[in-house]
Amino acid sequence: MSSMSKRISTRKVFASVRRYTLLLSISIIWIIPAISIIFTAVKSRADFFSGMGLFEWPASIHWENFTTALFDANLLLYMRNSLFISVWKVPLGILVAALAAFAITRLNVKAPRAIFIYFLIGMMVPFHVALVPLNAFFVNHGLIDSFLGITYVYIAFGLPFAILVLRGFFNTIPKEIDEAAYIDGCSKTRLFFSITLPLAKPAIASLFILDFLATWNEYILASVLIRDRTRQLITAGLMNFQGQFGTEFGLLSAGVLLNVIPIMLVYILLQRHFVEGMAGAIKS
């Protein structure tokens, strides 16, 4: 019996070693591009023409690439524009999706499944298909370079996935809570804001991370619907480092690293709710 227990323990140890070795190998594959960007961000233009390797550390570190990207190349302005849109588009989009998911799961609406499927159809239509009609609509109604106009478009394209996640999580909340609240005289509005939304905090945190990431990194709509260089968003602004006759790789890499900072901050603040929120959505 003792020898059998030892064999089982040995197998568990080898299985753990294989698992963590595989995870470490995958992590290294993912980290290599990030390391190359860091090395590139502190090199000068002369370093690129000197035959220096991609993963070779330069003799002198050029921190001025970051300040040049922020101020001289207007990256700080582009980040401010993206932040302005993200900080009120993401909460507003989640609120609209939460209202729709609440109606589908907690209210006696007609054909809730059909309504849910109708929203899901939006996930099957790539927004690239809508570029031409959207561009024509924005031009005809004077919405080109409008933060308000592009925010409405972002909210519309983000609703299907947000409703999918919140509907799944709302379905895990026992209906007995609603009945007890109604007995105590709670209205539907108060039920939504005071009970359902607080219970759905993990799902909301997960959505906030994913929606912020999607909004911050969106490029196609930002480059088509925003043409004024002073109102460009961060993804389109980074393309300004690519000129007709060459690319400022040092400045571009520095800009990419600066671009990641807001996303990392949001994820660090909300990551403990992420797995729980997505697990609740998958259950139903």
ZIJO-V646112 format. One record per helix or strand. SS is the DSSP state (~ for helix, > for strand). FROM is the first residue (numbers start at 1). TO is the last residue. If there is no record, write none. Layout:
BEGIN
{{SS FROM TO} {SS FROM TO}}
END
This chain:
BEGIN
{{~ 2 41} {~ 45 49} {~ 64 72} {~ 75 106} {~ 112 124} {~ 127 140} {~ 147 170} {~ 175 183} {~ 188 199} {~ 201 217} {~ 220 225} {~ 229 231} {~ 234 241} {> 242 242} {> 247 247} {~ 249 282}}
END
